[in-house]
Amino acid sequence: MNTLKVVALLLAIANLVGCAHAIDISPNSLNSNRVLTSSTKINTSVGYYIPLQNIGLQVTTPGGGGDSVKYYPYRDMETGYHQMLSNLFVTVVRVPSADSVAELSRSGVNYVITPDILTNSGSTGLFTWPPTNFSVDLTSTIKNSEGVQIAAPRVVGNGQVAGYSEFKNDFGLAGRLAMADALMKMQQALLELDFENQSPGRESDNSLPATSISSKLEELKNLFDAGTITQVEYDVARKKIIDNL
């Protein structure tokens, strides 16, 4: 086999195998006014749990021209997911385990929400690799303070771009649009759940006197210094007290 044939064969194999291009699918900022129907937040504290192995999970899905794209769906989603929850609930914290609900409830966390993501992509482009269509299948599993699952709303976000003229400055645009769409839909799905009958109700003006707040913070710090509560419990309880200012 001569050199030209070898080169042609290698090129053909390369075209068949394709390349995996790195993209970012972090959503753009969420505008709560687009979804929220109430001027007040749900007066309850939630923690969200994303396993460390999921944060480091890299996913590869199809792109255009026989190539594929790779990205970190949980890592790219986390900031937007936290913001989405903050649009709805009075207090939102990241928790180290979904199984520590009962322990965390003592410091004010009433629910733990665990997101699960499935993604897919594709492209109509034959000569460009960025995806022109993208989907994010997002489920949020919710457990109460007893560790019992109370709901698991599921939504599917979609993102589409026409082609190179749209994604030329952002190769992950279709993915960003899909992630933002999924988070907005999840925000609405969570808003429609009946948290009020399982939690203290809606946020109200229950501000504590400054002396009471000071004493509560001091008492909380003493519990932490004595090792009675963990760092996570301390941070959650302290934030809840300060939120009542």
C-alpha positions as CSV (number, residue, x, y, z in Angstrom):
1,M,0.0,0.0,0.0
2,N,1.6,3.3,-1.1
3,T,1.8,6.4,1.1
4,L,-1.1,8.2,-0.5
5,K,-3.4,5.3,0.2
6,V,-2.3,5.1,3.8
7,V,-2.9,8.8,4.3
8,A,-6.4,8.5,2.7
9,L,-7.2,5.5,4.9
10,L,-6.1,7.4,8.0
11,L,-8.2,10.4,7.0
12,A,-11.2,8.2,6.4
13,I,-10.8,6.6,9.8
14,A,-10.5,10.0,11.5
15,N,-13.7,11.2,9.8
16,L,-15.5,8.1,11.0
17,V,-14.3,8.3,14.6
18,G,-14.6,12.1,14.8
19,C,-13.5,14.3,17.7
20,A,-15.0,15.2,21.0
21,H,-15.0,19.0,21.6
22,A,-15.3,20.5,25.0
23,I,-18.2,22.9,25.6
24,D,-19.8,24.7,28.6
25,I,-23.6,24.4,29.1
26,S,-23.9,26.6,32.1
27,P,-27.3,28.5,31.9
28,N,-27.6,32.2,31.7
29,S,-29.0,34.1,34.7
30,L,-32.5,33.2,35.7
31,N,-35.1,35.9,35.9
32,S,-37.5,34.9,38.7
33,N,-40.2,37.3,37.5
34,R,-40.7,35.1,34.4
35,V,-42.1,32.3,36.6
36,L,-42.9,33.2,40.1
37,T,-46.5,34.1,40.7
38,S,-46.1,35.3,44.3
39,S,-44.2,38.2,45.8
40,T,-43.1,36.0,48.7
41,K,-41.0,33.0,49.0
42,I,-41.9,29.6,50.5
43,N,-41.0,29.9,54.2
44,T,-38.9,26.8,54.5
45,S,-35.3,25.8,54.3
46,V,-34.0,23.4,51.7
47,G,-30.7,21.7,51.1
48,Y,-29.6,20.4,47.7
49,Y,-27.3,17.4,47.3
50,I,-25.0,16.7,44.3
51,P,-22.6,13.8,44.8
52,L,-19.0,14.7,44.2
53,Q,-18.7,12.0,41.6
54,N,-21.5,13.7,39.7
55,I,-19.7,17.1,39.8
56,G,-16.8,15.4,38.1
57,L,-18.9,13.4,35.7
58,Q,-18.0,14.2,32.0
59,V,-20.6,13.3,29.4
60,T,-20.2,12.9,25.7
61,T,-23.0,13.4,23.2
62,P,-23.3,13.9,19.4
63,G,-22.4,17.1,17.7
64,G,-22.2,17.9,14.0
65,G,-20.1,16.7,11.1
66,G,-19.6,13.3,12.8
67,D,-18.0,14.9,15.8
68,S,-19.2,14.9,19.4
69,V,-19.2,17.3,22.4
70,K,-18.1,16.7,26.0
71,Y,-19.1,18.7,29.1
72,Y,-19.8,18.4,32.8
73,P,-23.6,18.6,33.2
74,Y,-23.8,18.7,37.0
75,R,-20.9,21.1,37.4
76,D,-22.3,23.4,34.7
77,M,-25.8,23.3,36.3
78,E,-25.0,23.8,40.0
79,T,-24.9,27.6,40.1
80,G,-28.1,27.9,38.2
81,Y,-29.8,25.2,40.3
82,H,-28.9,27.0,43.5
83,Q,-30.2,30.3,42.1
84,M,-33.4,28.6,40.9
85,L,-34.0,27.2,44.4
86,S,-33.2,30.6,46.0
87,N,-35.9,32.1,43.8
88,L,-38.4,29.9,45.7
89,F,-37.2,29.2,49.2
90,V,-36.2,31.4,52.1
91,T,-33.0,29.4,52.8
92,V,-31.0,27.3,50.4
93,V,-27.7,25.4,51.3
94,R,-25.6,22.8,49.8
95,V,-25.5,19.6,51.9
96,P,-22.9,16.8,52.0
97,S,-25.3,13.9,52.0
98,A,-28.9,13.2,51.1
99,D,-29.1,10.8,54.1
100,S,-28.4,13.5,56.7
101,V,-31.9,15.0,56.5
102,A,-32.9,14.1,60.0
103,E,-29.7,15.6,61.4
104,L,-29.9,18.7,59.3
105,S,-33.6,19.2,60.3
106,R,-32.5,20.0,63.8
107,S,-30.7,23.1,62.4
108,G,-33.6,24.1,60.2
109,V,-33.3,22.2,56.9
110,N,-36.8,20.9,56.2
111,Y,-36.2,19.2,52.8
112,V,-33.2,17.8,50.8
113,I,-33.5,18.0,47.0
114,T,-31.3,15.8,44.8
115,P,-31.1,16.6,41.0
116,D,-30.6,14.0,38.4
117,I,-29.7,14.9,34.8
118,L,-29.9,13.1,31.5
119,T,-28.7,15.0,28.4
120,N,-28.6,14.5,24.7
121,S,-27.6,16.6,21.6
122,G,-27.4,16.5,17.9
123,S,-26.8,18.8,14.9
124,T,-28.1,19.5,11.4
125,G,-24.7,20.8,10.4
126,L,-22.5,18.6,8.2
127,F,-19.4,20.8,8.3
128,T,-19.6,22.3,11.8
129,W,-19.3,20.4,15.1
130,P,-21.3,22.4,17.7
131,P,-24.7,21.0,18.4
132,T,-27.7,22.8,17.0
133,N,-30.2,21.0,19.3
134,F,-29.9,19.9,22.9
135,S,-32.1,18.4,25.6
136,V,-31.8,18.3,29.4
137,D,-34.0,15.8,31.2
138,L,-34.0,17.0,34.9
139,T,-35.6,15.3,37.9
140,S,-35.5,16.7,41.4
141,T,-36.1,14.1,44.1
142,I,-37.4,15.7,47.3
143,K,-37.1,14.1,50.8
144,N,-38.6,15.5,54.0
145,S,-37.0,15.8,57.4
146,E,-37.7,12.1,58.0
147,G,-35.9,11.0,54.9
148,V,-39.1,10.1,53.1
149,Q,-39.5,11.0,49.4
150,I,-42.4,13.3,49.0
151,A,-42.1,14.2,45.3
152,A,-39.8,13.9,42.2
153,P,-40.9,16.4,39.6
154,R,-39.4,15.8,36.1
155,V,-39.0,18.3,33.3
156,V,-37.3,18.4,29.9
157,G,-35.6,21.5,28.7
158,N,-34.8,22.1,25.0
159,G,-32.4,24.4,23.2
160,Q,-32.1,25.0,19.5
161,V,-30.0,27.2,17.3
162,A,-30.2,27.8,13.6
163,G,-26.6,27.2,12.8
164,Y,-23.2,28.9,12.7
165,S,-24.5,32.4,12.6
166,E,-26.0,31.9,16.1
167,F,-23.4,29.7,17.8
168,K,-20.2,31.2,16.3
169,N,-19.4,33.1,19.5
170,D,-20.7,30.4,21.9
171,F,-20.3,26.8,20.8
172,G,-22.3,25.5,23.8
173,L,-25.3,27.9,23.1
174,A,-27.8,25.1,22.4
175,G,-26.8,23.4,25.7
176,R,-27.0,26.7,27.7
177,L,-30.5,27.3,26.3
178,A,-31.6,23.8,27.1
179,M,-30.3,24.0,30.7
180,A,-31.9,27.4,31.3
181,D,-35.2,26.0,29.9
182,A,-35.0,23.0,32.2
183,L,-34.3,25.1,35.3
184,M,-37.1,27.5,34.6
185,K,-39.5,24.6,34.1
186,M,-38.3,23.0,37.3
187,Q,-38.8,26.2,39.1
188,Q,-42.4,26.2,38.0
189,A,-42.9,22.6,38.9
190,L,-41.5,23.1,42.5
191,L,-43.7,26.2,42.9
192,E,-46.8,24.2,42.2
193,L,-46.0,21.6,44.9
194,D,-47.9,21.9,48.2
195,F,-45.0,22.9,50.5
196,E,-47.2,25.1,52.6
197,N,-49.1,22.3,54.2
198,Q,-45.8,20.6,55.2
199,S,-43.9,23.6,56.3
200,P,-44.5,26.7,58.5
201,G,-46.1,28.6,55.6
202,R,-45.0,31.6,53.6
203,E,-42.4,34.1,54.5
204,S,-43.8,36.8,56.9
205,D,-42.5,39.7,59.0
206,N,-41.4,37.7,62.0
207,S,-38.3,39.9,62.8
208,L,-36.7,39.2,66.1
209,P,-35.4,42.0,68.4
210,A,-31.7,42.7,68.1
211,T,-31.1,41.4,71.7
212,S,-32.9,38.1,70.9
213,I,-30.9,37.7,67.7
214,S,-27.6,38.4,69.5
215,S,-28.4,35.8,72.2
216,K,-29.5,33.2,69.7
217,L,-26.3,33.7,67.7
218,E,-24.2,33.4,70.9
219,E,-26.0,30.3,72.0
220,L,-25.5,28.8,68.5
221,K,-21.8,29.6,68.6
222,N,-21.5,27.9,72.0
223,L,-23.1,24.8,70.7
224,F,-20.7,24.7,67.7
225,D,-17.6,25.4,69.9
226,A,-18.7,22.6,72.2
227,G,-19.0,20.2,69.2
228,T,-22.7,19.7,69.7
229,I,-23.5,20.7,66.1
230,T,-21.6,20.3,62.9
231,Q,-20.2,23.1,60.7
232,V,-23.1,22.6,58.2
233,E,-25.7,22.7,61.0
234,Y,-24.1,25.9,62.4
235,D,-24.0,27.6,59.0
236,V,-27.7,26.7,58.2
237,A,-29.0,27.8,61.6
238,R,-26.9,31.0,61.6
239,K,-28.3,32.0,58.2
240,K,-31.8,31.3,59.3
241,I,-31.4,33.6,62.3
242,I,-29.9,36.4,60.2
243,D,-32.6,36.1,57.6
244,N,-35.1,37.1,60.3
245,L,-33.4,40.5,60.7
